[in-house]
Amino acid sequence: MRIAPDKWKHFWVGLGLGLLFQVAGLWLLPGHLLTVSLANVIAVAVIAYGFELYSKFTGHGHYEVMDAVASVIGGMVGLGIAFVV
């Protein structure tokens, strides 16, 4: 089973968002790891699905839920990397 190239693009964008949000959140709210992480997971999910809805309603791109899922998975990986580092 091969993963489509566009899913990888969504994964990498989600990873970047997760890293950026986690680092910024922990910098702004040190000592609140659980709160920051939960807020960041929600933010990445809202942005990923929001972009898909934007594509659906404006006709720019194509709507596919699995693109949002790939972005969220990438975001979770990014959050985990930021947490470990």
RODO-95939 format. One record per atom (N, C-alpha, C): atom name; residue number from 1; x, y, z. Coordinates in steps of 0.02 Angstrom, whole numbers. Example, Ala and Ser with C-alpha at 12.3 -4.5 7.8 and 13.67 -1.06 7.14 Angstrom:
<atoms>
atom milo N&lumlum 1&u 660&v -284&w 390
atom milo CA&lumlum 1&u 615&v -225&w 390
atom milo C&lumlum 1&u 660&v -165&w 390
atom milo N&lumlum 2&u 642&v -112&w 354
atom milo CA&lumlum 2&u 684&v -53&w 357
atom milo C&lumlum 2&u 645&v 2&w 394
</atoms>
This chain:
<atoms>
atom milo N&lumlum 1&u 42&v -59&w 0
atom milo CA&lumlum 1&u 0&v 0&w 0
atom milo C&lumlum 1&u 44&v 62&w 0
atom milo N&lumlum 2&u 36&v 103&w -50
atom milo CA&lumlum 2&u 76&v 164&w -56
atom milo C&lumlum 2&u 35&v 224&w -31
atom milo N&lumlum 3&u 70&v 270&w 0
atom milo CA&lumlum 3&u 39&v 332&w 22
atom milo C&lumlum 3&u 46&v 383&w -33
atom milo N&lumlum 4&u -9&v 415&w -51
atom milo CA&lumlum 4&u -8&v 464&w -105
atom milo C&lumlum 4&u 37&v 523&w -89
atom milo N&lumlum 5&u 71&v 551&w -140
atom milo CA&lumlum 5&u 117&v 606&w -128
atom milo C&lumlum 5&u 85&v 667&w -95
atom milo N&lumlum 6&u 21&v 681&w -111
atom milo CA&lumlum 6&u -10&v 739&w -80
atom milo C&lumlum 6&u -22&v 729&w -5
atom milo N&lumlum 7&u -30&v 666&w 15
atom milo CA&lumlum 7&u -37&v 652&w 87
atom milo C&lumlum 7&u 28&v 667&w 124
atom milo N&lumlum 8&u 84&v 653&w 91
atom milo CA&lumlum 8&u 148&v 669&w 121
atom milo C&lumlum 8&u 156&v 744&w 129
atom milo N&lumlum 9&u 133&v 783&w 80
atom milo CA&lumlum 9&u 137&v 856&w 85
atom milo C&lumlum 9&u 97&v 880&w 146
atom milo N&lumlum 10&u 37&v 852&w 154
atom milo CA&lumlum 10&u -4&v 871&w 211
atom milo C&lumlum 10&u 29&v 849&w 277
atom milo N&lumlum 11&u 59&v 791&w 277
atom milo CA&lumlum 11&u 95&v 767&w 336
atom milo C&lumlum 11&u 151&v 816&w 356
atom milo N&lumlum 12&u 191&v 837&w 308
atom milo CA&lumlum 12&u 248&v 881&w 323
atom milo C&lumlum 12&u 225&v 950&w 346
atom milo N&lumlum 13&u 171&v 974&w 316
atom milo CA&lumlum 13&u 144&v 1039&w 338
atom milo C&lumlum 13&u 117&v 1032&w 409
atom milo N&lumlum 14&u 83&v 978&w 423
atom milo CA&lumlum 14&u 58&v 966&w 492
atom milo C&lumlum 14&u 115&v 960&w 541
atom milo N&lumlum 15&u 168&v 926&w 521
atom milo CA&lumlum 15&u 226&v 919&w 565
atom milo C&lumlum 15&u 255&v 988&w 582
atom milo N&lumlum 16&u 262&v 1031&w 531
atom milo CA&lumlum 16&u 287&v 1098&w 543
atom milo C&lumlum 16&u 242&v 1138&w 589
atom milo N&lumlum 17&u 176&v 1132&w 579
atom milo CA&lumlum 17&u 129&v 1167&w 622
atom milo C&lumlum 17&u 135&v 1142&w 694
atom milo N&lumlum 18&u 138&v 1076&w 702
atom milo CA&lumlum 18&u 144&v 1048&w 769
atom milo C&lumlum 18&u 206&v 1071&w 805
atom milo N&lumlum 19&u 263&v 1070&w 770
atom milo CA&lumlum 19&u 325&v 1093&w 799
atom milo C&lumlum 19&u 321&v 1167&w 819
atom milo N&lumlum 20&u 298&v 1208&w 772
atom milo CA&lumlum 20&u 293&v 1280&w 785
atom milo C&lumlum 20&u 246&v 1295&w 843
atom milo N&lumlum 21&u 187&v 1266&w 843
atom milo CA&lumlum 21&u 139&v 1279&w 895
atom milo C&lumlum 21&u 163&v 1255&w 963
atom milo N&lumlum 22&u 194&v 1196&w 965
atom milo CA&lumlum 22&u 217&v 1169&w 1030
atom milo C&lumlum 22&u 274&v 1211&w 1058
atom milo N&lumlum 23&u 322&v 1229&w 1016
atom milo CA&lumlum 23&u 378&v 1269&w 1040
atom milo C&lumlum 23&u 353&v 1337&w 1064
atom milo N&lumlum 24&u 310&v 1369&w 1024
atom milo CA&lumlum 24&u 283&v 1435&w 1043
atom milo C&lumlum 24&u 241&v 1430&w 1106
atom milo N&lumlum 25&u 199&v 1379&w 1110
atom milo CA&lumlum 25&u 157&v 1370&w 1169
atom milo C&lumlum 25&u 196&v 1358&w 1232
atom milo N&lumlum 26&u 248&v 1317&w 1228
atom milo CA&lumlum 26&u 288&v 1304&w 1288
atom milo C&lumlum 26&u 331&v 1364&w 1307
atom milo N&lumlum 27&u 348&v 1404&w 1257
atom milo CA&lumlum 27&u 386&v 1465&w 1272
atom milo C&lumlum 27&u 341&v 1516&w 1306
atom milo N&lumlum 28&u 279&v 1521&w 1283
atom milo CA&lumlum 28&u 232&v 1569&w 1312
atom milo C&lumlum 28&u 204&v 1546&w 1379
atom milo N&lumlum 29&u 193&v 1482&w 1387
atom milo CA&lumlum 29&u 164&v 1454&w 1449
atom milo C&lumlum 29&u 207&v 1398&w 1477
atom milo N&lumlum 30&u 266&v 1414&w 1501
atom milo CA&lumlum 30&u 309&v 1360&w 1527
atom milo C&lumlum 30&u 277&v 1327&w 1588
atom milo N&lumlum 31&u 284&v 1262&w 1592
atom milo CA&lumlum 31&u 257&v 1225&w 1648
atom milo C&lumlum 31&u 186&v 1202&w 1639
atom milo N&lumlum 32&u 156&v 1216&w 1581
atom milo CA&lumlum 32&u 87&v 1196&w 1568
atom milo C&lumlum 32&u 86&v 1148&w 1508
atom milo N&lumlum 33&u 125&v 1096&w 1512
atom milo CA&lumlum 33&u 134&v 1050&w 1456
atom milo C&lumlum 33&u 69&v 1020&w 1431
atom milo N&lumlum 34&u 28&v 994&w 1477
atom milo CA&lumlum 34&u -34&v 961&w 1457
atom milo C&lumlum 34&u -82&v 1010&w 1424
atom milo N&lumlum 35&u -90&v 1068&w 1453
atom milo CA&lumlum 35&u -135&v 1118&w 1426
atom milo C&lumlum 35&u -113&v 1141&w 1357
atom milo N&lumlum 36&u -48&v 1156&w 1350
atom milo CA&lumlum 36&u -21&v 1179&w 1286
atom milo C&lumlum 36&u -28&v 1124&w 1234
atom milo N&lumlum 37&u -12&v 1063&w 1252
atom milo CA&lumlum 37&u -16&v 1007&w 1204
atom milo C&lumlum 37&u -87&v 996&w 1180
atom milo N&lumlum 38&u -135&v 996&w 1226
atom milo CA&lumlum 38&u -204&v 986&w 1207
atom milo C&lumlum 38&u -229&v 1043&w 1162
atom milo N&lumlum 39&u -212&v 1104&w 1180
atom milo CA&lumlum 39&u -232&v 1162&w 1139
atom milo C&lumlum 39&u -201&v 1157&w 1069
atom milo N&lumlum 40&u -140&v 1134&w 1065
atom milo CA&lumlum 40&u -106&v 1129&w 1000
atom milo C&lumlum 40&u -135&v 1073&w 957
atom milo N&lumlum 41&u -154&v 1018&w 987
atom milo CA&lumlum 41&u -186&v 964&w 948
atom milo C&lumlum 41&u -251&v 990&w 919
atom milo N&lumlum 42&u -290&v 1026&w 959
atom milo CA&lumlum 42&u -353&v 1054&w 936
atom milo C&lumlum 42&u -340&v 1105&w 881
atom milo N&lumlum 43&u -290&v 1148&w 890
atom milo CA&lumlum 43&u -274&v 1200&w 841
atom milo C&lumlum 43&u -253&v 1169&w 774
atom milo N&lumlum 44&u -211&v 1118&w 776
atom milo CA&lumlum 44&u -189&v 1085&w 714
atom milo C&lumlum 44&u -249&v 1052&w 679
atom milo N&lumlum 45&u -292&v 1020&w 718
atom milo CA&lumlum 45&u -351&v 987&w 688
atom milo C&lumlum 45&u -398&v 1038&w 656
atom milo N&lumlum 46&u -409&v 1094&w 691
atom milo CA&lumlum 46&u -454&v 1145&w 664
atom milo C&lumlum 46&u -424&v 1176&w 601
atom milo N&lumlum 47&u -360&v 1190&w 601
atom milo CA&lumlum 47&u -328&v 1219&w 542
atom milo C&lumlum 47&u -329&v 1169&w 483
atom milo N&lumlum 48&u -313&v 1106&w 497
atom milo CA&lumlum 48&u -311&v 1055&w 444
atom milo C&lumlum 48&u -380&v 1047&w 413
atom milo N&lumlum 49&u -432&v 1038&w 454
atom milo CA&lumlum 49&u -498&v 1029&w 426
atom milo C&lumlum 49&u -526&v 1094&w 397
atom milo N&lumlum 50&u -508&v 1149&w 428
atom milo CA&lumlum 50&u -530&v 1214&w 402
atom milo C&lumlum 50&u -503&v 1226&w 331
atom milo N&lumlum 51&u -442&v 1206&w 319
atom milo CA&lumlum 51&u -414&v 1213&w 252
atom milo C&lumlum 51&u -451&v 1170&w 202
atom milo N&lumlum 52&u -470&v 1110&w 223
atom milo CA&lumlum 52&u -508&v 1066&w 179
atom milo C&lumlum 52&u -577&v 1095&w 164
atom milo N&lumlum 53&u -609&v 1124&w 215
atom milo CA&lumlum 53&u -674&v 1157&w 203
atom milo C&lumlum 53&u -666&v 1217&w 157
atom milo N&lumlum 54&u -613&v 1254&w 166
atom milo CA&lumlum 54&u -599&v 1311&w 122
atom milo C&lumlum 54&u -593&v 1286&w 49
atom milo N&lumlum 55&u -557&v 1231&w 40
atom milo CA&lumlum 55&u -550&v 1203&w -27
atom milo C&lumlum 55&u -617&v 1182&w -56
atom milo N&lumlum 56&u -659&v 1153&w -14
atom milo CA&lumlum 56&u -724&v 1129&w -37
atom milo C&lumlum 56&u -770&v 1187&w -59
atom milo N&lumlum 57&u -773&v 1239&w -19
atom milo CA&lumlum 57&u -821&v 1292&w -32
atom milo C&lumlum 57&u -797&v 1345&w -81
atom milo N&lumlum 58&u -732&v 1352&w -90
atom milo CA&lumlum 58&u -707&v 1402&w -137
atom milo C&lumlum 58&u -688&v 1372&w -204
atom milo N&lumlum 59&u -678&v 1307&w -206
atom milo CA&lumlum 59&u -657&v 1275&w -268
atom milo C&lumlum 59&u -581&v 1278&w -280
atom milo N&lumlum 60&u -544&v 1307&w -234
atom milo CA&lumlum 60&u -471&v 1307&w -238
atom milo C&lumlum 60&u -445&v 1242&w -209
atom milo N&lumlum 61&u -425&v 1197&w -251
atom milo CA&lumlum 61&u -403&v 1131&w -228
atom milo C&lumlum 61&u -462&v 1084&w -225
atom milo N&lumlum 62&u -452&v 1027&w -192
atom milo CA&lumlum 62&u -507&v 980&w -186
atom milo C&lumlum 62&u -514&v 958&w -113
atom milo N&lumlum 63&u -575&v 944&w -94
atom milo CA&lumlum 63&u -591&v 925&w -26
atom milo C&lumlum 63&u -580&v 850&w -17
atom milo N&lumlum 64&u -541&v 832&w 34
atom milo CA&lumlum 64&u -531&v 762&w 50
atom milo C&lumlum 64&u -514&v 757&w 124
atom milo N&lumlum 65&u -555&v 721&w 161
atom milo CA&lumlum 65&u -546&v 716&w 234
atom milo C&lumlum 65&u -479&v 684&w 251
atom milo N&lumlum 66&u -455&v 638&w 210
atom milo CA&lumlum 66&u -392&v 604&w 224
atom milo C&lumlum 66&u -333&v 652&w 221
atom milo N&lumlum 67&u -339&v 707&w 184
atom milo CA&lumlum 67&u -287&v 758&w 185
atom milo C&lumlum 67&u -283&v 790&w 255
atom milo N&lumlum 68&u -341&v 804&w 284
atom milo CA&lumlum 68&u -343&v 832&w 352
atom milo C&lumlum 68&u -315&v 782&w 402
atom milo N&lumlum 69&u -331&v 719&w 393
atom milo CA&lumlum 69&u -306&v 667&w 438
atom milo C&lumlum 69&u -230&v 663&w 433
atom milo N&lumlum 70&u -202&v 666&w 373
atom milo CA&lumlum 70&u -129&v 665&w 364
atom milo C&lumlum 70&u -97&v 726&w 398
atom milo N&lumlum 71&u -130&v 784&w 393
atom milo CA&lumlum 71&u -103&v 844&w 426
atom milo C&lumlum 71&u -104&v 837&w 502
atom milo N&lumlum 72&u -157&v 809&w 528
atom milo CA&lumlum 72&u -162&v 800&w 601
atom milo C&lumlum 72&u -111&v 749&w 625
atom milo N&lumlum 73&u -101&v 696&w 588
atom milo CA&lumlum 73&u -50&v 647&w 608
atom milo C&lumlum 73&u 19&v 679&w 608
atom milo N&lumlum 74&u 34&v 719&w 556
atom milo CA&lumlum 74&u 97&v 755&w 554
atom milo C&lumlum 74&u 103&v 803&w 613
atom milo N&lumlum 75&u 48&v 837&w 629
atom milo CA&lumlum 75&u 49&v 882&w 687
atom milo C&lumlum 75&u 63&v 847&w 752
atom milo N&lumlum 76&u 35&v 787&w 760
atom milo CA&lumlum 76&u 48&v 749&w 821
atom milo C&lumlum 76&u 122&v 728&w 825
atom milo N&lumlum 77&u 150&v 709&w 769
atom milo CA&lumlum 77&u 221&v 692&w 767
atom milo C&lumlum 77&u 263&v 754&w 785
atom milo N&lumlum 78&u 244&v 811&w 757
atom milo CA&lumlum 78&u 280&v 873&w 772
atom milo C&lumlum 78&u 276&v 891&w 846
atom milo N&lumlum 79&u 217&v 882&w 876
atom milo CA&lumlum 79&u 210&v 895&w 947
atom milo C&lumlum 79&u 255&v 848&w 987
atom milo N&lumlum 80&u 257&v 785&w 967
atom milo CA&lumlum 80&u 299&v 737&w 1002
atom milo C&lumlum 80&u 373&v 753&w 996
atom milo N&lumlum 81&u 395&v 774&w 937
atom milo CA&lumlum 81&u 465&v 793&w 927
atom milo C&lumlum 81&u 483&v 852&w 971
atom milo N&lumlum 82&u 439&v 903&w 971
atom milo CA&lumlum 82&u 452&v 962&w 1013
atom milo C&lumlum 82&u 453&v 944&w 1086
atom milo N&lumlum 83&u 412&v 898&w 1107
atom milo CA&lumlum 83&u 410&v 876&w 1177
atom milo C&lumlum 83&u 475&v 841&w 1196
atom milo N&lumlum 84&u 499&v 798&w 1152
atom milo CA&lumlum 84&u 561&v 761&w 1167
atom milo C&lumlum 84&u 621&v 807&w 1169
atom milo N&lumlum 85&u 623&v 854&w 1122
atom milo CA&lumlum 85&u 680&v 900&w 1118
atom milo C&lumlum 85&u 673&v 951&w 1173
</atoms>
